[in-house]
Amino acid sequence: MALEAMRAALRARLDELGAQDPQKAAWLALWDEARARPGEPLPCPVCFVQLNQVSRLVALRHVGELARARCEVCRTEFEWPDD
């Protein structure tokens, strides 16, 4: 996965969801923790904002040059360029 592009796409989704700065900072801290500790879930921004929970994103097969992931809980799919 192109993790920098993935992070940017998920961060943009936080903005679309109307997340406030403290929520964004908390989500980014969870992202950083997940990156530093293998096995920790990369957090779904939709579940984090709407359900106030951390839900795991699961990688899906690429479509062309787009990488994809889906949340295990809300089933939202995310796409980002796979550079």
Backbone hydrogen bonds, N-H to C=O, Kabsch-Sander energy under -0.5 kcal/mol:
donor,donor_aa,acceptor,acceptor_aa,energy
3,L,1,M,-1.6
6,M,2,A,-2.5
7,R,3,L,-2.8
8,A,4,E,-2.1
9,A,5,A,-2.2
10,L,6,M,-2.7
11,R,7,R,-2.6
12,A,8,A,-2.1
13,R,9,A,-1.6
14,L,10,L,-1.6
15,D,11,R,-1.5
16,E,12,A,-2.2
17,L,13,R,-2.0
18,G,15,D,-1.5
19,A,14,L,-2.4
24,K,20,Q,-2.4
25,A,21,D,-2.6
26,A,22,P,-2.2
27,W,23,Q,-2.6
28,L,24,K,-2.7
29,A,25,A,-2.0
30,L,26,A,-2.0
31,W,27,W,-2.5
32,D,28,L,-2.6
33,E,29,A,-2.3
34,A,30,L,-2.6
35,R,31,W,-2.2
36,A,32,D,-1.8
37,R,33,E,-1.6
40,E,37,R,-2.2
44,C,55,S,-1.6
48,F,44,C,-1.9
49,V,45,P,-2.1
50,Q,46,V,-3.1
51,L,46,V,-0.5
51,L,47,C,-1.7
52,N,47,C,-0.8
53,Q,47,C,-1.4
55,S,53,Q,-0.6
57,L,42,L,-1.3
58,V,70,R,-3.0
60,L,68,R,-2.5
63,V,66,L,-2.2
64,G,62,H,-0.5
66,L,63,V,-2.0
67,A,65,E,-0.5
67,A,80,W,-2.9
68,R,60,L,-0.6
69,A,78,F,-1.9
70,R,58,V,-2.4
71,C,76,T,-2.1
72,E,56,R,-2.5
75,R,71,C,-0.7
78,F,69,A,-2.9
80,W,67,A,-1.8
82,D,65,E,-2.7
83,D,81,P,-1.1
